[in-house]
Amino acid sequence: MVYLTRLEHFNAAHKLYNPNWSKEKNEAIFGECANENWHGHNFELFVTVKGVPSEETGFIMDAKQLSRIIKTSVIDKLDHKNLNMDVDFLQGKICSTENLIVEIWNQLQPHIPSPVALHSLKLYETPRIYVEYYGE
């Protein structure tokens, strides 16, 4: 099995809050991330697929094709957007990085061509904080 990873980048704003809580409780739990005026991040998204190299090309998947899939399925929907307000697949969810990565998986999964499989995602919110997801 060979693993291919593509790195993509997007910028987005969000705020962390639970609409069922008071402003005070949101601020106590989420701190500055509950700022009513939002805050932004420069996200780094690592998308890893797995498969067996083709005898004809030596690729498990054309990296340019993978980049196009990521761009149309995810980046175009997230880049320079307000995650809480502008992104349909995040509506009704707390816009944590953990929820975001699961929803990114759900956007990508149907577009990865067989026999290649989506293996993992890694999403950096900051240089010191990231989440990983394996579709579990």
N, C-alpha and C positions, 0 to 999 in steps of 0.2 A: 504494500500500500504506500502511495506517495501522497504527501500533503503539500498543497499550494496555498500560499497566503498572499492576499492583496490588501494593501493599506490604502484607505481613503480618509478624507478629512471633511468635516463640516463644522460650521459655526451655528449655534442656536442659543436662544434664551429660554428660560423657564423659571418657575418658582415652585417650591415644594410646599404644599399645604393640603390639608384634609378639610374639605368643605363641611364635614360633620363636627369639626372642632371649633372652639373659639379662636379669635385672633391670638390671644395670650397663650393658649395651648400650642397652636401652630408655631409661634415664636419660640416657646420653650423647647419643643421637640426639634424643629428644623433650623432654629437660629436665623442667621442672616439669609439663609436660602429661602426663607418665607417672605422675603422682602416684597411688599406689594408692587413695587416698580420693576420686578424681575431682576435677573442677573444672567450673564451669558458665559458660555464655554467654547473653547476651541477643541472639539471632539476629534479623536483619532479612532478609526474603526478598522480593525483587522478581521478580515473574513478568510477563513481557512476551509478549503474543500479537499476531499480525498478521493482517490481513485487509482486505477491502474493505467500506466502510460500506454497510449495508442501505439501499435506497431508502425502505423503510417506516419505519425507526426512526432512521436516521442513525448507528447503532451498528455496530461490527464484532462486538461481543458485549456483552451486558448485564453491566456491571461487578459487579452483585450476584450474578449467576450465576457469574462467574469467582471471586468471593470464596468462594462456597459450595463450589465444586469444590476450591479450595485448602484450605479448612478441613477438608472431609471426607477428602480424599485425602492430605493432608500434616500440617496443623497438629494435628489431633486425635490423630495418631499420634506426634508429636514433642514437643508442648508439655508441659513439666514431666515429662519422661521422662529415663531414663538411656539414652543412645543405644547404648551397648555391650550393655545387658542387656534393654531393654524394647522395642526396635524390630525387628520381624521382618525387614524388608527390609535391615537393616544387619548381621544375624547373619553371622559369619564374615569380616567386612570390618574393616579398620583404620578407625576412626571419624574420619578426617580430614575437614576441610571440603570438600576436593576430592572424596572418595568420597561424602560426604553430598549434594552438589549433583547428582551424576550419578544417585543413587538417588531424589532428589526429582523429577528430570526423569522417571524411569521410572514414578513414581507418578502424575504429572500427565498425561503424554502421552496415555494412553488415554481420558481424560475430557474433553479439549478437543474441543468439537463442530465438525465440518466445516461450512463451509469455512474456519473459523478455524484457525490453526496456532500451536503453541507456538514462539516465536521465541528467547527467551533467559531465563536465570535469573541473578540476582545474589544472592549470599548473603554478608551481613556477619557475621563471627564476632565482631569487635570494631569499633569505629569506624575503626580503621586497617588492618584486614585483611579482604579479601573475595575471593571467587572468582566467576568468570563461567563460564557454560556455554551452548553453542549446540546441544547435541544431537549433537555430532560425535564 
